[in-house]
Amino acid sequence: MRGTADRASAKAADRWRFYTLAPALAVYLLLALLPIVNLATMSVHDIHWQQGAARWTLVGMKHYAELPRDVLVRAGLANTALFALIAVTAEMLIGFALALFVSRIAVGRVLYRTIFLLPILLPGIVIGAIWKLMYNPDFGVINQLLHLLGLPGFDWLGSGSLAFLSVIIVDVWHWTPFVFLLLLAGLETLPQDIHEAAMLDGASAWQELRDVTIPMMVPILVMTLAFRLIVSFKVFDEVYLLTGGGPGTATEVLSFTIYRRFFTEDRMGYGSAISVIALFLLTLVIVLFMGMARRRMHAH
Amino acid sequence: MISRHGTPEHLPVRPFVALVALAVSVATFLWAGTAFAQASAAWPRVSPITIVINQSPWFGGFSKVVEAYEKETGNKVTLDVNPFAGSGEKQRNSVRSKEGQFDILVMNSAWLAEFYHGGFLTPLNTIDPAFKLDPQVMSYDDTGYWDAARKSNNAKTGVVYGVPINGNIQVLYYRADLYEKAGLKVPQTWEELAANAKALNSPPNVYGMVQRGARSASDISYDWMPYLHSHNGAIFKDEKAGDFTVTINSPEARQALDVYVNLAKTVGPPNPGSYGQAQVIQALLTGKAAHATPVIAAWPQLDDATKSAVVGKVNVAVLPHGPGGRTTPTLGHFIGGIPNNIPKDRQVAALAFLRWFQSYDAQVKYAQTGQPPIRSDVYAAAFMKTPEYRWSPAVLASLPNAKMMYTVPEGPQIASVLELRLNQAVLGEKTTADALNTAAAEIHDLMQKAGYKTARLPPLK
């Protein structure tokens, strides 16, 4: 009898929580879904302005059919995927190494943490200005250092082969602190007794890392990786400030293509179609990635 | 003996001071009243206005003229200052809303066509039927006029929609000191320019010619246009007559691009495909460019000792031309227009500013900040003959030939195609023929989709 009453009370509490949260959920869905619905509607229209008023013409899937032939969309997709792969891998490796290092020192931990976090505190526009100056082939500090070492300087942003790498370096510099911060927080919450037990069992540092620390860190690593992947697919400010997508299409990324087509060229219908495809691809990547990660976590 | 107020007691100071103060006050009041009455009679008091404008090399001069307007008329002006692209986007958002935020739109030639074709602007005669552009205001390819029926800028068939705000065009900047030392003559043709550039090319200290080879919203395409037009080439066969046959891959266009790419490769800086406007101006200011063709708005920095290493060493001339062609700078000017979607009192106030701005006195003030005036009679003023205005003859001589880059609202799409393909030609990713053939196919495609009557030339071999 007591159990039935408890279950009924728990159900009532659940229902109460659901109904009290429902208005917030409705507002959230409205705010999240409305722009997407609007974007999808725009993507099947041509929108022109005549006599001060917008004229919407239904064009069906015309814009979507155009996408595969668009040289900027193709370059943007390929570069974005490559950018996300290289930049996020580097950030995860460096961020994890730094977090491990800081978690294992007793003196100066706060100082190290503060210094490693500095880049993430800077606004994108400041980062763009700093790196543009540093990369300047004539008076930039990087080339001056190379000259001091007797090495030739490079046109870091002007050369087709170097510009993409230069943008990735800035992204790694900017976002590694974020990865570091999340992973350090994760490392600090791991139970110490398991580490101690591993040491008592005679595990080497590498074995402890491979068999104890990393498996316990998997949920945090997955979440950090997922977050960074999402943000890196949306990369815009670094490209906008440093290279404008050039030289040629060397640093063209999808967000920048959307900006160019949507705003600079004022092609709202076509720009919306690229946005819808970008949203779809990003969702697909995240769903696949999270599914894979969940399976791996269950296996562990 | 000193009183407790610190004044010698034997002097009858207080009544004297009071009398003088009263006399000064009355005189000031009378003078101010008369001056105000005179100013009010010439320039009526109107509602405060907001002008949306971009931050650019000529903005400092414009803001000083606005200050003079406020002082002279007592009217209030707020300037909404933005980066170049941001200004265009803000203007677009404002004219598309129910009630506009801005009273005067300072529109660049890059987005002027969009605003005319979109029907966002008010004919100035609907605000004041007596208003007309002063005959001394220069034409700038008739861009202050719009013929809504024919959809073209035409002073004869259209009506006035805007007042030029800045007469920005390209000119040839050259190092006069190096010319004198090497005994060179100012070039008339691109071929002569190439020879002079080769003579002065001494990398990495001085590059013979520094151009805008970068890809952006409008860098290389804008810089290359004078080469194209002065070789008798064009994007379309006859844009003003409505013939949109794509001619960007004509033999003349190829010759123009060959000249451009050849200059970039032989006498330009390393990686010329990454040079935008800022880098070109920086190369001039630091003495690294023997020649460049930026807009005249960049001039005031060159004679400013706090910014330039070449004060007094640079001069300007009209742009060279190709065989059988004539010098044809591209307009990078700005037109001030009034949107439809603001209340009448703000339209009246905006027109009051534009009327004042086109006056001789206002343009003298503008020219005195180092910017090119929009009136031809100001160029005849005595101060314009002094060495610091040595740029003015070249600008005045260039203006009658200055051309718009494009006059259709699809202009930014055309520029986007050209920016990529021309940049690829400079980078060596495509041959000049291949770059122009690809651009022609893409421009033809987009014009066809937009519903224009168009065709294209056979591909270049």
Interface residues (C-beta under 8 A of the other chain):
Chain A: W49 Q50 Q51 G52 A53 A54 V71 L72 P137 D138 D155 L157 G158 S159 G160 A163 G244 G245 G246 P247 G248 T249 R260 F263 T264 E265 D266 R267
Chain B: A85 E89 R92 V95 R96 E114 H117 G118 G119 F120 A214 R215 S216 A217 P270 N271 G273 S274 Y275 G276 T286 K288 N340 N341 P409 P412 Q413 S416 L420 N423 Q424 L427 E429
